[in-house]
Amino acid sequence: MDTTILNQVAADFGAPLYLYDSATIQSQFERLTKAFKSVPRLKLNYAAKALSNVSILRLMKHLGSGLDTVSIQEVQLGLLAGFSPEEIIYTPNGVSLKELEEAAALGVQINIDNLSVLEQFGSSHPQVPVCIRINPHVMAGGHSNISVGHIDSKFGISIHQIPHLLRIVELTGMKINGIHMHTGSDILDIEVFLYASEILFETAKNFKDLDFIDFGSGFKVPYKEGDIQTNVEELGLKLGNRFNAFCKEYGKDLVLAFEPGKFLVSQAGFFLARVNV
């Protein structure tokens, strides 16, 4: 960005401050959308935890994004920013049934990652469609601290627990309208991501009323010049073709969802410590 602009902003608003370039965010959004152009129904849900500034949320809404949230406060912030409830997916971890019910009352898409909570919620609110978060037991991500799809992860219902999950769904009569996974952050190996996706496709066959499949995100972004990053174009080509083939097999045009966070915003920020940068 032109330093003249940076200096003018710092002079107008004072320093230190953060400045975000909306053109960079839009470019990243369009890049990801273009990578999956073969998919008829693509939905990007911006991960609010990456940067929850309300102006950034409003920009995402303007670009056509949905919103991925992990707390009731992020849900409320999304509503304040102008997202409609059906544009928000709520994926908490370790929260009470009360908070889930509060989110459901707001009308947002619920995503449940725990068998016990699934049974409680399904028994109390079988009429509310929910998404389920699956743990595919695939080690992905830049390192162990940001890999959340492995066997020891607290996130998601284990694929080994699918029989128990199906039993709960049968007994409660609840509707599962989506399935979801998130294997980790800073993913570089596309083949590992595709392998985890196959597990999700296989799991999806157990449910006949799905509206969407959510593949999470975790794309590696460059933090400095020359840094490596996820080849989203290659991923879009391979996963897009596989997703379309699955939809044909499933007999329904499903929505392919992603939850990009830092992929959209990490390269758009500038920290101005003083005037005359």
VEXDREN-2710 file (C-alpha; in Angstrom, 1 decimal):
% VEXDREN-2710
k/r/px/py/pz
1/MET/0.0/0.0/0.0
2/ASP/1.2/3.5/-0.8
3/THR/2.9/5.0/2.3
4/THR/1.3/8.4/1.5
5/ILE/-2.1/6.8/2.2
6/LEU/-0.8/5.2/5.4
7/ASN/0.7/8.5/6.6
8/GLN/-2.6/10.4/5.8
9/VAL/-4.7/7.8/7.8
10/ALA/-2.3/8.0/10.7
11/ALA/-2.5/11.8/10.6
12/ASP/-6.3/11.7/10.5
13/PHE/-6.9/9.1/13.2
14/GLY/-3.8/9.1/15.2
15/ALA/-1.3/6.3/15.9
16/PRO/-0.8/3.6/16.8
17/LEU/-3.6/2.0/14.9
18/TYR/-4.5/-1.0/12.6
19/LEU/-5.5/-0.4/9.0
20/TYR/-7.0/-3.1/6.8
21/ASP/-7.0/-3.1/3.0
22/SER/-10.5/-4.1/1.8
23/ALA/-9.1/-4.6/-1.8
24/THR/-6.8/-7.4/-0.5
25/ILE/-9.6/-9.1/1.4
26/GLN/-11.8/-8.9/-1.7
27/SER/-9.1/-10.3/-3.9
28/GLN/-8.6/-13.3/-1.6
29/PHE/-12.3/-13.9/-1.4
30/GLU/-12.6/-13.8/-5.2
31/ARG/-9.5/-16.1/-5.6
32/LEU/-11.1/-18.8/-3.5
33/THR/-14.5/-18.4/-5.2
34/LYS/-12.8/-18.7/-8.6
35/ALA/-10.8/-21.8/-7.5
36/PHE/-14.2/-23.6/-6.9
37/LYS/-16.0/-22.2/-9.9
38/SER/-16.9/-25.7/-11.0
39/VAL/-19.2/-26.1/-8.0
40/PRO/-22.7/-24.8/-8.6
41/ARG/-23.4/-24.0/-5.0
42/LEU/-20.4/-22.7/-3.1
43/LYS/-20.7/-20.9/0.3
44/LEU/-17.8/-19.3/2.0
45/ASN/-18.5/-18.6/5.7
46/TYR/-15.9/-16.2/7.1
47/ALA/-14.4/-17.4/10.4
48/ALA/-15.1/-14.5/12.7
49/LYS/-12.4/-15.7/15.2
50/ALA/-9.7/-14.6/12.6
51/LEU/-10.7/-11.0/13.0
52/SER/-14.0/-9.9/14.5
53/ASN/-13.9/-6.2/13.8
54/VAL/-17.5/-5.3/13.0
55/SER/-16.4/-3.3/9.9
56/ILE/-14.6/-6.4/8.6
57/LEU/-17.7/-8.5/9.2
58/ARG/-19.8/-6.0/7.3
59/LEU/-17.3/-6.1/4.4
60/MET/-17.6/-9.9/4.4
61/LYS/-21.4/-9.6/4.3
62/HIS/-21.1/-7.2/1.3
63/LEU/-18.8/-9.7/-0.5
64/GLY/-21.5/-12.4/-0.1
65/SER/-19.9/-14.4/2.7
66/GLY/-21.7/-16.2/5.5
67/LEU/-20.3/-16.3/9.0
68/ASP/-18.6/-19.0/11.0
69/THR/-18.9/-18.4/14.8
70/VAL/-17.7/-20.3/17.9
71/SER/-19.4/-18.3/20.7
72/ILE/-22.8/-16.8/21.3
73/GLN/-21.0/-13.4/21.4
74/GLU/-19.7/-13.9/17.9
75/VAL/-23.3/-14.9/16.8
76/GLN/-24.6/-11.6/18.3
77/LEU/-21.8/-9.6/16.7
78/GLY/-22.6/-11.2/13.3
79/LEU/-26.3/-10.2/13.6
80/LEU/-25.2/-6.7/14.6
81/ALA/-23.1/-6.6/11.4
82/GLY/-26.1/-7.4/9.3
83/PHE/-25.9/-11.1/8.7
84/SER/-29.2/-12.9/8.7
85/PRO/-29.5/-15.8/11.2
86/GLU/-29.5/-18.4/8.3
87/GLU/-26.2/-17.0/7.1
88/ILE/-24.5/-17.8/10.4
89/ILE/-23.2/-21.2/11.5
90/TYR/-22.5/-21.7/15.2
91/THR/-19.8/-24.3/16.0
92/PRO/-19.0/-24.2/19.7
93/ASN/-16.8/-26.6/21.8
94/GLY/-17.6/-27.4/25.4
95/VAL/-20.5/-25.1/25.9
96/SER/-23.7/-25.8/27.9
97/LEU/-27.0/-26.9/26.4
98/LYS/-28.4/-23.6/27.4
99/GLU/-26.0/-21.7/25.1
100/LEU/-26.9/-24.0/22.2
101/GLU/-30.6/-23.3/22.9
102/GLU/-29.9/-19.6/23.0
103/ALA/-28.2/-19.8/19.6
104/ALA/-31.0/-22.0/18.2
105/ALA/-33.6/-19.4/19.4
106/LEU/-31.8/-16.8/17.3
107/GLY/-32.3/-19.0/14.3
108/VAL/-28.7/-19.7/13.3
109/GLN/-27.4/-23.0/12.0
110/ILE/-26.3/-25.2/14.9
111/ASN/-23.2/-27.4/14.5
112/ILE/-22.7/-30.0/17.2
113/ASP/-19.4/-31.9/17.9
114/ASN/-20.2/-34.1/20.9
115/LEU/-22.4/-37.2/21.2
116/SER/-23.7/-36.3/24.7
117/VAL/-24.7/-32.7/23.6
118/LEU/-26.2/-34.1/20.4
119/GLU/-28.5/-36.5/22.4
120/GLN/-29.5/-33.8/24.8
121/PHE/-30.3/-31.2/22.1
122/GLY/-32.0/-33.8/19.9
123/SER/-34.2/-35.0/22.7
124/SER/-35.2/-31.5/23.6
125/HIS/-35.4/-29.9/20.1
126/PRO/-35.8/-32.6/17.5
127/GLN/-37.5/-30.1/15.2
128/VAL/-34.3/-28.0/14.9
129/PRO/-32.0/-29.1/12.0
130/VAL/-28.4/-29.5/13.1
131/CYS/-25.1/-30.0/11.5
132/ILE/-22.6/-32.5/13.0
133/ARG/-18.9/-32.0/13.2
134/ILE/-16.9/-35.2/12.4
135/ASN/-13.4/-35.9/13.5
136/PRO/-11.9/-37.9/10.6
137/HIS/-8.8/-38.9/12.5
138/VAL/-6.5/-37.3/9.9
139/MET/-3.4/-35.5/11.0
140/ALA/-3.2/-32.2/9.2
141/GLY/-2.1/-28.7/9.9
142/GLY/1.2/-27.0/10.2
143/HIS/2.1/-28.6/13.6
144/SER/0.5/-30.6/16.4
145/ASN/-0.9/-27.5/18.2
146/ILE/-3.0/-26.5/15.3
147/SER/-4.0/-30.0/14.1
148/VAL/-7.5/-30.7/15.3
149/GLY/-8.6/-33.7/13.2
150/HIS/-6.4/-36.3/14.8
151/ILE/-7.5/-39.1/17.1
152/ASP/-6.6/-37.3/20.3
153/SER/-8.4/-34.1/19.4
154/LYS/-11.3/-32.8/21.5
155/PHE/-13.0/-31.4/18.4
156/GLY/-15.6/-33.4/16.6
157/ILE/-17.4/-36.8/16.9
158/SER/-15.1/-39.6/16.1
159/ILE/-15.8/-41.6/12.9
160/HIS/-15.6/-44.7/15.1
161/GLN/-18.6/-43.3/17.0
162/ILE/-20.8/-43.1/13.8
163/PRO/-23.0/-46.1/14.9
164/HIS/-23.7/-44.4/18.2
165/LEU/-24.4/-41.1/16.3
166/LEU/-26.9/-42.8/14.0
167/ARG/-28.6/-44.4/17.0
168/ILE/-29.1/-41.0/18.6
169/VAL/-30.5/-39.6/15.4
170/GLU/-32.9/-42.5/15.1
171/LEU/-34.1/-42.4/18.6
172/THR/-34.6/-38.6/18.8
173/GLY/-36.0/-38.2/15.3
174/MET/-33.8/-35.2/14.7
175/LYS/-32.8/-34.0/11.3
176/ILE/-29.2/-33.7/10.2
177/ASN/-28.9/-31.1/7.5
178/GLY/-25.1/-30.8/7.3
179/ILE/-21.9/-32.5/8.1
180/HIS/-18.6/-30.7/8.9
181/MET/-14.9/-31.3/9.5
182/HIS/-11.9/-29.1/10.3
183/THR/-8.6/-30.9/10.3
184/GLY/-6.3/-28.0/11.3
185/SER/-4.6/-24.8/10.3
186/ASP/-1.7/-24.2/7.9
187/ILE/-2.6/-27.2/5.7
188/LEU/-0.2/-27.6/2.8
189/ASP/-0.6/-31.2/1.7
190/ILE/-3.7/-31.2/-0.5
191/GLU/-3.7/-35.0/-0.8
192/VAL/-4.1/-35.3/3.0
193/PHE/-7.1/-32.8/2.8
194/LEU/-8.6/-34.8/0.0
195/TYR/-8.2/-38.0/1.9
196/ALA/-10.0/-36.5/4.9
197/SER/-12.7/-35.3/2.5
198/GLU/-13.3/-38.9/1.3
199/ILE/-14.0/-39.9/4.9
200/LEU/-16.6/-37.1/5.1
201/PHE/-18.2/-38.2/1.8
202/GLU/-18.5/-41.7/3.1
203/THR/-20.0/-40.4/6.3
204/ALA/-22.5/-38.3/4.4
205/LYS/-24.0/-41.4/2.8
206/ASN/-25.6/-42.2/6.2
207/PHE/-27.8/-39.1/6.0
208/LYS/-30.5/-38.6/3.4
209/ASP/-31.5/-35.0/4.1
210/LEU/-28.3/-33.1/3.9
211/ASP/-28.2/-29.5/2.5
212/PHE/-24.5/-28.9/2.8
213/ILE/-21.1/-30.4/3.4
214/ASP/-18.6/-28.1/5.3
215/PHE/-14.9/-28.8/4.8
216/GLY/-13.7/-26.3/7.3
217/SER/-10.6/-24.5/6.1
218/GLY/-7.1/-24.1/7.5
219/PHE/-5.3/-23.0/4.3
220/LYS/-1.7/-22.0/4.7
221/VAL/-1.0/-18.4/4.1
222/PRO/2.3/-16.7/3.5
223/TYR/3.5/-14.5/6.4
224/LYS/6.6/-13.1/4.6
225/GLU/7.8/-12.8/1.0
226/GLY/8.7/-16.1/-0.5
227/ASP/6.8/-18.1/2.1
228/ILE/4.9/-21.2/1.0
229/GLN/1.1/-21.4/0.9
230/THR/-1.8/-23.8/0.0
231/ASN/-2.4/-24.1/-3.7
232/VAL/-6.1/-23.4/-3.5
233/GLU/-6.4/-23.5/-7.3
234/GLU/-5.3/-27.1/-7.3
235/LEU/-7.5/-28.0/-4.4
236/GLY/-10.5/-26.3/-6.0
237/LEU/-10.0/-28.3/-9.2
238/LYS/-9.6/-31.7/-7.5
239/LEU/-12.1/-31.3/-4.6
240/GLY/-14.6/-29.5/-6.8
241/ASN/-14.7/-32.3/-9.3
242/ARG/-15.0/-34.9/-6.6
243/PHE/-17.7/-33.0/-4.8
244/ASN/-19.8/-32.7/-8.0
245/ALA/-19.4/-36.4/-8.6
246/PHE/-20.6/-37.1/-5.1
247/CYS/-23.6/-34.8/-5.5
248/LYS/-24.6/-36.8/-8.6
249/GLU/-24.3/-40.0/-6.6
250/TYR/-26.2/-38.6/-3.7
251/GLY/-28.9/-37.3/-6.0
252/LYS/-29.0/-33.8/-4.7
253/ASP/-27.1/-30.5/-5.4
254/LEU/-25.6/-29.9/-2.1
255/VAL/-23.8/-26.7/-0.9
256/LEU/-20.0/-27.0/-0.6
257/ALA/-19.1/-24.8/2.4
258/PHE/-15.7/-23.5/3.6
259/GLU/-14.8/-21.4/6.6
260/PRO/-11.8/-19.3/5.6
261/GLY/-10.4/-17.0/8.2
262/LYS/-6.9/-15.8/8.1
263/PHE/-6.8/-16.8/4.4
264/LEU/-8.9/-13.7/3.8
265/VAL/-7.5/-11.2/6.3
266/SER/-4.0/-12.1/7.3
267/GLN/-2.3/-10.2/4.4
268/ALA/-4.6/-7.2/4.6
269/GLY/-3.5/-5.7/7.9
270/PHE/-1.1/-2.8/8.5
271/PHE/0.1/-1.7/12.0
272/LEU/0.9/2.0/12.1
273/ALA/3.0/2.7/15.1
274/ARG/3.5/6.3/14.3
275/VAL/3.0/9.0/11.7
276/ASN/5.5/9.3/8.9
277/VAL/5.9/5.6/8.3
END
